[in-house]
Every structure is written in C-alpha cells, then in structure tokens.
C-alpha cells in the first residue's frame, strides 16, 4: 500500500533529500581528508596562506552556526557587516587558524554539534521556498534568501573548504582524498 504525500512532503523527499545528501558528502570529504592527523599536523600551515586543517574545521563550523542562527532567528542573527571593526575582522581571521590549546578532537566535536543543529533546522523547514530577509550588507545583492539558498550556500562553502583541505593535506604528507 502506498502512502499519499503532499507537495511539501514530495519536496522534502526529492530536492530536500538531494541537498542534504550533498552537504553530507562535502562533510564526509572534509572529515576524510583530516582523518588520522595529530593536533600538530592539523595546526600546520603548508601553503603561503594562513589556512590549516584545524582552522578549516573551525571556519566551516562557524559558517554553519551562523546560517543555522539565521534560519532560527532571522536577519538579527547575522552580523552588521557594514560596522565590523578591524578587531572583528581579526577575530574572523582566527577562524582559519588552529590556536595553541585547541585540539582537533574538540574542534571536530564542535563541528558534530553544529552539523546536528543545522540538519535539524533544515529537516524542520516546511518548504525550501520560504524566504528570510537579509540584513543590509555589502556582501548580499539580494534582500532575501530562501531556505534552499541558505542550504546551498553551506553546501558550497563546505565543499570549497574540503577542496582546500585536500590541497593542504597533500602538501602536508602526500595523502590524497581522491586519485
């Protein structure tokens, strides 16, 4: 016997499921690239940038938390980008570095918590077409984003940084996540 579904259920089982699968794939790629590293290896820079593998975990966690807050609370959850100070930007830059005293296990545990919260918020959205107002910002050309757009943004950010992680890891010890 087949169950009937509403358009919303169909959306959540089709497109919704596909998008969630993509964020899971990007997360798995990132985690796989970092697997087996010591804290010192995760902290090490292997390129001219400040990026390190532990810092990438910090950054994707912060991005996911920010957009989860946006989904839960609306535009007030995002910073007022136009009024950020040099000190604010310096704190933002620390997201890309694994600081003394931070451990990879603790960073990954924080990422797990962030993943579960974001996934729960996405799963409870009744429709990916719901729009939420964005704050005024030099970074947004639109005034509103759909839940779909938020999810796509997090998917793309995670996948981009999984690629960065792959380059850093290969420079660190020659390990490749693919090929």
Steps between C-alpha positions, in 0.01 A plus 500: 500500500647837405470809713373825359727801529444870485707724273703603805576138587597432139734801508662379823546150362634611160691825476531530877653153529737571210627820660545336839690217329733756343584669829561157653733414212696826538529446877620141449759619250630759745506253789668233287776741403568582866478144624798367692672833565661608823422841649838626385438383142151657502652828618777508239487737203623343178433788259567873502152566641399483866283196430555184696283192527384569856423858402285381213295292744461809720390707203242258357362457853464878541337536158252223572420649842446845352256374236324274750450807719368687196246224432393493864504872582491692173722786385590619850714186534741622234763761582461858388770459238516872420606589855759228565821635648858394435484301824187320371679410177805382699275267702350376174848426366568283808233261370753384243772419754514229762614682809729366775296291742238406242477133412377343181274267700333796671461687171344193337267453797385861457450436130286195584276714723474764228416237237220352712347842571517612137358168378214522751416854391504400133291188567233702679459759226158445343607640164833582338336803333444682830690830483675683780610864483873562491656790689646788303847394399757563230514119459137440399350627178161354590266610776376151583627144480296184485569210733626323184753779440627476858542124466674537163732764646605267782544210254721712274703647786563155648592351161733789421682457829514122456696577182729734690549227761597252231775732372628571851503129590680403182766763574520377859563132444416410141164343587231562238130460567442394140709366214 
